[in-house]
């Protein structure tokens, strides 16, 4: 699919509350992006916030995604106007935007996308992270902004903001996570969440449709299955060695 068609397909799935799997490749590698395109995911999230891709690598990874018909999103390292412009001009389909505390900042991000593509901004995906106590407080303002395609709740940073380090399994943090997801869903907007094989179904039951995962998690699951499959067989069924040769 061409670039606009790829974006339109993901936007349509988000708008209709169909599952959208967004995978972090975890490594600065165009060939891994090509591989991910064969795993049945809908979007790759090239991570410049917590990952190591430089601007040239972002361009190469986005090119690999486009060649494979995979939606290429970039998580920017800061929501600054110059960062957004520089990343968007690398041929990506859209952005994941962290470090936004207020609805006013979120609105400015949307304005920056429109500035970069005044005639084609609707062809770009914008996923806004909600990951601080202040952002949760201002969530209604976030939800009222047009031009945001989904709201991804960042559990680890939210836990830190609430005073619990990165422990998002703490009961207080889990309560805020569930309330935030419920508010997003009640507003008729797509909600995203970091998920694992163990909790995907539970978050989907709460209304999460943007499912964020890591290639490393896939690899760990596969490695564990392989270890189990390749475990040394028991002595049952083995032929006893002959006493004579």
C-alpha positions in Angstrom: 0.0 0.0 0.0 1.1 3.6 -0.6 1.8 5.9 2.3 -1.7 7.5 2.5 -3.4 4.1 2.2 -1.3 2.7 5.0 -2.2 5.6 7.3 -5.8 5.5 6.3 -6.0 1.8 7.1 -4.7 2.3 10.7 -6.8 5.4 11.2 -9.9 3.4 10.2 -9.1 0.6 12.6 -8.6 3.0 15.4 -11.8 4.9 14.7 -13.8 1.7 14.5 -12.3 0.3 17.7 -10.6 -2.6 16.0 -7.4 -3.9 17.5 -4.2 -2.1 16.3 -0.9 -3.7 17.3 2.0 -1.2 17.6 5.4 -2.8 18.0 8.6 -1.2 19.2 11.5 -2.9 17.4 13.8 -2.2 20.3 16.8 -2.0 18.0 17.9 0.6 15.4 17.6 -1.8 12.4 15.8 -1.4 9.1 16.0 -5.2 8.5 14.1 -5.7 11.8 11.4 -3.4 10.6 11.1 -5.6 7.4 10.8 -8.6 9.6 8.2 -7.1 11.9 6.1 -6.4 8.8 5.7 -10.2 8.5 4.4 -10.6 12.0 0.9 -9.4 11.5 1.3 -6.1 13.4 -0.2 -2.8 12.1 2.4 -0.3 13.0 6.1 -0.1 14.0 7.0 2.5 16.6 10.6 3.8 16.1 11.6 5.0 19.5 13.8 8.0 19.7 12.7 8.8 23.3 14.1 5.8 25.0 15.7 4.0 22.1 19.0 4.7 20.2 18.0 5.5 16.5 19.5 8.7 15.2 17.8 10.8 12.5 19.4 8.9 9.6 18.4 5.6 11.1 14.9 6.8 11.5 14.8 7.7 7.9 16.1 4.2 6.9 13.7 2.4 9.2 10.8 4.4 7.9 11.8 3.6 4.3 11.9 -0.1 5.2 8.4 0.2 6.7 7.0 1.9 3.6 8.6 -0.7 1.3 6.9 -3.4 3.4 3.5 -1.6 3.6 3.8 -1.2 7.3 2.8 2.0 9.2 5.9 3.8 10.5 5.4 5.9 13.6 8.1 7.7 15.5 8.1 8.4 19.3 9.8 11.8 19.5 12.3 12.5 22.2 10.6 15.8 23.0 7.3 17.5 21.9 9.1 20.6 20.6 8.1 22.2 17.3 11.5 21.7 15.7 11.7 18.1 16.7 8.3 17.3 15.3 9.1 19.1 12.0 12.4 17.3 11.7 10.9 13.8 12.3 7.8 14.3 10.2 10.0 15.2 7.2 11.7 11.9 7.3 8.9 10.1 5.5 7.1 8.7 8.5 3.4 8.1 8.7 2.9 9.7 12.1 4.1 10.4 15.6 3.8 9.1 19.1 4.2 12.1 21.4 5.3 11.8 25.0 6.2 14.4 27.7 3.0 16.4 27.2 1.5 17.7 30.5 -1.3 20.0 29.4 -4.1 20.2 26.9 -2.5 23.5 25.6 0.8 21.6 24.8 -1.2 18.8 23.1 -3.0 21.4 21.0 0.3 22.9 19.9 1.5 19.5 18.8 -1.5 19.2 16.5 -0.8 22.7 15.2 2.8 21.8 14.5 1.7 18.8 12.4 -0.6 21.0 10.4 2.2 23.5 9.9 4.4 20.8 8.4 1.7 19.4 6.1 -0.9 22.2 5.6 -2.6 20.3 2.8 -2.0 16.7 4.0 -2.1 16.7 7.8 -5.1 14.4 7.9 -2.8 11.8 6.3 -0.6 11.8 9.4 -1.3 9.8 12.6 -1.0 11.5 15.9 -0.9 9.4 19.1 -0.8 11.4 22.3 0.7 9.9 25.4 -1.0 10.5 28.7 1.6 9.7 31.3 1.6 12.3 34.1 -0.7 13.1 37.0 -1.3 16.6 35.4 -2.2 15.1 32.1 -4.7 12.9 33.8 -6.2 16.0 35.5 -6.4 17.7 32.2 -7.6 14.7 30.3 -11.0 16.2 29.3 -9.1 19.0 27.5 -6.9 16.4 25.7 -10.0 14.5 24.6 -11.6 17.7 23.1 -8.7 18.2 20.7 -9.3 17.3 17.1 -6.5 15.8 15.1 -5.4 13.3 17.8 -6.1 9.7 16.6 -5.5 7.8 19.9 -4.5 8.3 23.5 -1.7 6.0 24.7 -1.6 5.8 28.5 2.0 5.4 29.7 1.9 3.2 32.8 5.5 3.4 34.0 5.9 7.2 33.7 2.4 7.7 35.2 3.4 5.5 38.2 6.5 7.6 38.7 4.4 10.8 38.5 2.1 9.5 41.1 5.0 8.8 43.5 5.4 5.0 43.0 8.6 4.9 41.0 7.9 2.7 38.0 5.6 0.3 39.8 2.5 0.6 37.7 1.1 -2.5 39.4 0.7 -0.6 42.6 -3.1 -0.5 43.5 -3.3 3.3 43.4 -1.6 3.4 40.0 -3.8 0.6 38.6 -6.9 2.5 39.8 -5.8 5.6 37.9 -4.9 3.6 34.8 -8.3 2.0 34.7 -10.1 5.2 35.4 -8.1 7.0 32.7 -8.8 4.2 30.1 -12.5 4.3 31.1 -12.7 8.1 30.5 -11.0 7.8 27.1 -13.3 5.1 26.0 -16.4 6.9 27.4 -15.5 9.9 25.3 -15.5 7.7 22.2 -11.8 8.0 21.6 -9.3 5.1 21.0 -7.3 4.1 24.1 -3.8 2.6 24.0 -1.8 0.7 26.6 1.5 -1.2 27.0 0.5 -4.9 27.1 2.1 -8.3 27.4 0.8 -11.8 26.6 -0.3 -12.1 30.2 -2.6 -9.0 30.4 -3.7 -8.2 26.8 -7.1 -9.8 27.2 -7.7 -8.0 30.5 -6.9 -4.5 29.0 -9.0 -5.3 25.9 -11.9 -6.1 28.2 -11.5 -2.6 29.6 -11.7 -1.1 26.1 -8.1 -0.8 25.1 -7.7 -1.2 21.3 -4.2 0.2 20.6 -2.0 -2.6 21.9 1.6 -1.6 22.4 4.3 -4.2 22.7 8.0 -4.9 22.1 9.8 -7.1 19.7 12.0 -8.1 22.6 8.9 -9.4 24.4 8.0 -11.5 21.4 11.6 -12.9 21.3 11.5 -13.8 25.0 8.2 -15.6 24.5 9.6 -17.5 21.5 12.8 -18.3 23.4 10.9 -19.8 26.3 8.8 -21.9 24.0 11.9 -23.1 22.3 13.6 -24.0 25.6 10.6 -26.0 26.6 10.4 -27.8 23.2 14.1 -28.6 23.2 14.4 -29.8 26.8 16.3 -33.1 27.2 13.9 -36.0 26.8 13.3 -38.3 29.8 14.6 -41.9 29.8 11.1 -43.2 28.9 11.2 -44.8 25.5 15.0 -44.9 25.3 16.5 -48.2 24.2 18.8 -49.7 26.8 22.3 -50.2 25.7 23.2 -53.7 24.6 25.4 -55.8 26.9 27.1 -57.4 23.9 28.7 -55.7 21.0 
